[in-house]
Amino acid sequence: MKWIYIAAGIALYIKMLVFPDFASDSSELAIVESIVQDSGVPNAVSGIIFRNRLYDTIFEVVVFTIAIMGVRYLLANEQPSCTIYQFTDHPSVILARLGAMIATLVSIELAIRGHLSPGGGFAAGVAGGTAIGLVAITSSSKWMETIYQRWHAATWEKVSVLIFIVLAVLSLFGIELPQGELDTLISGGWIPLLNILVAVKVALGSWAAILVFIRYRGLL
């Protein structure tokens, strides 16, 4: 089986070298331009996710919420891990915290400007969850849970889902904010707000899952 994978990889590489990329069809470009004009954002992917296929996005958010609830339910009756090993050497802690800071900045950037450039709410939430995970492997699990409860992260997670569904329903009924000027920060109607809400939901949901897995499985 290993040789099959190697042969397939070599064949794909040869194909990329021998056969040049064909020019995009003008009709495909016209479709992309129409999506950009209808959504009011230059990132056509965000326009598709939060406008053309908004039904799918709603259920994706709901499925993610159910998945986090399922993790809590399935592990609720298990015994917490007796020993939780974490990174304690100074270089690893510094590198993890530095990576967490970079991931946090990337998350904020993708959430705020995801409708203008490649990125968006889901990518921003993954970056935020990565930052939380890097902090979790170098910090006390009790401290992480204390912060989680102090800032009412579970409540904010549920509120973000409810607000997202309300705004999505308003958009589906044709109630929209002004699109604004194309390629500006305040543009695209509800899309920037939906991006931010998805980012908050995914990041906080990842935080909850990380805490549960560390509590019952030890270090990830």
Buried (B, 14 or more C-beta within 10 A) or exposed (E): EEEEEEEEEEEEEEEEEEEEEEEEEEEEEEEBEEBBEEBBBBBBBBBBBBBBEBEEBBEBBEEBBEEBEEBEEEBEEEEEBEEBEBBEEEEEBEBBBEBBEBBBEBBBBBBBBBBBBEBBBBBBBBBBBBBBBBBBBBBEBEEBBEBBEEEEBBEEBBBBBEBBBEBBEBBEEEEBBEBBEBBEEEBBBBBBBBBBBBBBBBBBBBBBBBBBBBBBEBBE
